[in-house]
Amino acid sequence: MRWRLSPHLSAVALTCAALLAVALFIRLGFWQWHRGTEGQREWQRFARGAEEVRTLGSEALASVPLYQRVSVTGTLDEKHQFLLDNRSYQGRPGYEVLTPLRRAADLTLLVDRGWVPFSGSRAQLPRISLDTDAPVTLTGRSGLLPSAGLALGHAPPGGAWPKVTAFPSMAELAGALGNALEPRILLLDPAAPHGYVRDWQPPGMSPLRHFSYAIQWWSFAALVLLVWVVMAVRRKRGGPP
């Protein structure tokens, strides 16, 4: 026996499916819009951080807002550096160089000195030596360690110095260094000395892209609703659905 929905039940099922699709698309649109507004606040905070340079003195980096530009004095520790793996620039693989800056009052701050290209062999690490062991004054932004994406793995610091690591926690870096670390890092200014490629960008996707995705989802909802109305009118007139 072959079962077949009656025209009435078929119309009800179609209506339910259309309403579910419209509700889902509207919800996804609001989700993207919310992410856009959050991203917009972060991008505005990133822009405000460049308006002035604050001198840290003996204060911790966490005492200033995130992305704030600061000036900080200390001694760079050339012998104990980290290479952050899985860091790309303009599609090229490479590392970001983290160098401890030993400050007064037993404060140690990791300085992200920028990106260096992958040599083509894991056995040959890039040369990241420094040309000074004297105290230096650096400028940069207050930042956070990079976080891993869904497809990227995690590897704690290992091997000889410089230690290669992928998306470590600050606790893992402090453990490898044998020294407490400040919870934030310094993103070295592009014009500051002792650095490599530095093209710091606001975090996350552009807010405009999130807003455009939201409009796309709402457009899908409107399209489903329009198709449902057209089919309902045809059924009412007795035409084919």
C-alpha positions in Angstrom: 0.0 0.0 0.0 1.3 3.4 -0.9 0.8 6.3 1.5 0.2 9.7 0.2 -0.4 13.0 2.0 -3.6 14.7 1.4 -3.4 18.2 -0.2 -4.3 19.7 3.2 -1.6 17.8 5.1 0.9 18.6 2.4 0.1 22.3 2.8 0.4 22.1 6.6 3.8 20.4 6.3 5.0 22.9 3.8 3.9 25.8 6.0 5.6 24.3 9.1 8.9 23.8 7.1 8.7 27.4 5.8 8.1 28.8 9.3 11.0 26.8 10.8 13.3 27.9 8.0 12.3 31.6 8.4 12.8 31.4 12.2 16.2 29.8 11.8 17.4 32.4 9.2 16.1 35.2 11.4 17.9 33.8 14.4 21.2 33.4 12.4 20.9 36.9 11.2 20.6 38.3 14.7 23.5 36.1 15.8 25.7 37.6 13.1 24.5 41.1 13.9 25.4 40.6 17.6 28.9 39.4 16.6 29.2 42.4 14.4 28.4 44.8 17.2 30.8 43.1 19.5 33.5 43.2 16.9 32.8 46.8 16.3 33.5 47.6 19.9 36.7 45.6 19.8 37.9 47.5 16.7 37.0 50.8 18.2 39.0 49.9 21.3 41.9 48.9 19.1 41.8 52.3 17.4 41.5 54.2 20.7 44.6 52.4 22.0 46.8 54.1 19.4 45.8 57.6 20.4 48.5 58.0 23.1 51.5 56.2 24.5 51.5 55.5 28.3 54.7 55.0 30.2 54.3 51.9 32.4 57.0 52.6 34.9 56.7 49.9 37.6 53.1 49.1 36.7 52.0 45.8 35.2 50.9 45.7 31.6 47.5 44.5 32.7 47.0 47.9 34.5 46.2 49.6 31.2 43.3 48.8 28.8 43.8 46.0 26.2 45.4 47.3 22.9 46.7 50.4 24.7 50.1 51.6 23.4 52.7 51.8 26.1 56.4 52.5 26.7 58.2 50.0 28.9 61.8 49.6 29.9 63.7 46.4 30.7 66.3 43.9 29.4 65.6 41.5 26.6 66.5 37.9 27.4 68.0 36.5 24.2 68.8 33.1 25.6 65.2 32.2 26.5 62.9 32.9 23.5 59.9 31.1 22.1 58.8 30.5 18.5 55.0 30.4 18.1 54.4 27.9 15.4 51.4 27.9 12.8 51.6 31.6 12.3 51.2 32.8 8.7 51.6 36.2 7.0 50.1 36.9 3.6 49.7 33.1 3.1 53.3 32.2 4.0 54.0 29.9 7.0 56.2 31.0 9.8 56.6 31.8 13.5 56.1 34.7 15.8 59.0 35.5 18.1 58.3 35.9 21.9 61.2 37.3 23.9 61.1 37.9 27.6 61.6 41.4 28.8 62.9 41.4 32.4 61.7 44.5 34.1 62.1 46.1 37.6 60.2 44.7 40.6 60.7 41.1 39.3 58.2 41.6 36.5 58.8 39.6 33.3 56.9 40.5 30.1 56.8 38.6 26.9 57.4 40.8 23.8 56.0 39.7 20.5 58.7 40.9 18.2 56.8 39.9 15.0 56.7 37.2 12.3 59.6 35.4 10.7 59.3 33.0 7.7 59.5 29.2 7.9 63.0 28.1 6.6 61.6 25.0 4.9 62.9 22.6 7.5 61.8 22.0 11.1 65.4 21.2 11.9 66.6 24.7 10.8 65.0 27.3 13.0 65.2 31.0 12.1 67.9 33.1 13.6 66.4 35.5 16.2 69.5 36.9 17.9 69.6 40.4 19.4 72.2 43.0 18.9 72.1 44.3 22.5 72.1 43.1 26.0 71.7 46.6 27.5 68.4 47.9 29.0 66.0 49.0 26.2 62.8 51.1 26.1 60.2 49.6 23.8 56.8 50.8 22.6 53.9 48.5 21.7 50.4 47.5 22.4 49.0 45.5 25.3 47.8 42.2 23.8 46.9 38.6 24.4 48.5 35.3 23.3 47.0 34.0 20.0 44.3 31.5 20.4 44.0 28.3 18.3 41.4 27.9 15.5 39.3 24.8 15.1 41.8 23.1 12.7 45.0 24.1 14.6 46.6 22.0 17.2 48.2 22.7 20.5 51.9 22.0 21.4 53.5 23.0 24.7 57.0 24.4 24.6 59.6 21.8 24.1 63.2 21.2 23.0 66.2 23.4 23.3 66.1 27.2 23.3 64.5 28.8 21.4 61.6 26.6 22.2 59.0 25.9 19.5 55.3 25.9 20.7 51.9 26.2 19.1 49.1 28.1 20.9 50.5 27.6 24.5 48.9 29.0 27.6 50.8 31.6 29.6 51.2 29.1 32.4 53.0 26.7 30.1 55.3 29.4 28.9 56.0 30.5 32.5 56.7 26.9 33.4 59.2 26.5 30.6 60.9 29.7 31.5 60.9 29.0 35.2 59.7 32.5 35.9 56.3 34.1 36.5 55.0 36.0 33.5 52.6 38.9 33.2 49.3 37.8 31.8 49.5 40.0 28.7 52.1 40.3 26.0 53.5 43.4 24.3 52.8 43.6 20.6 56.0 45.5 19.5 55.3 48.6 17.4 56.0 48.3 13.7 58.6 51.1 13.9 60.3 49.9 17.1 63.7 48.3 16.9 64.6 44.7 17.6 61.6 43.3 15.7 60.5 41.5 12.5 57.4 41.7 10.4 54.7 43.4 12.5 51.3 44.1 10.9 49.0 44.1 13.9 45.3 44.1 13.1 42.1 44.4 15.2 40.9 41.1 16.5 38.5 38.9 14.6 36.6 39.3 11.3 35.6 42.8 10.1 32.3 43.9 11.7 31.0 44.9 8.2 31.4 41.2 7.1 29.3 40.1 10.1 26.6 42.7 9.3 26.6 41.6 5.6 26.1 38.0 6.7 23.3 39.1 8.9 21.6 40.8 6.0 22.1 37.7 3.9 20.4 35.5 6.4 17.4 37.9 6.7 17.2 38.0 2.9 17.0 34.2 2.9 14.1 34.4 5.4 12.3 37.0 3.2 12.8 34.8 0.2 11.4 31.7 1.9 8.4 33.7 3.0 7.9 35.1 -0.5 8.0 31.6 -2.0 5.5 30.3 0.6 3.1 33.2 -0.2 3.3 32.5 -4.0 2.6 28.8 -3.5 -0.3 29.5 -1.1 -1.9 31.9 -3.7 -1.5 29.3 -6.4 -3.1 26.6 -4.3 -6.0 28.9 -3.4 -6.6 29.6 -7.1 -6.5 25.9 -7.8 -3.3 26.0 -9.8 -0.3 23.7 -9.4 1.7 24.2 -6.2 
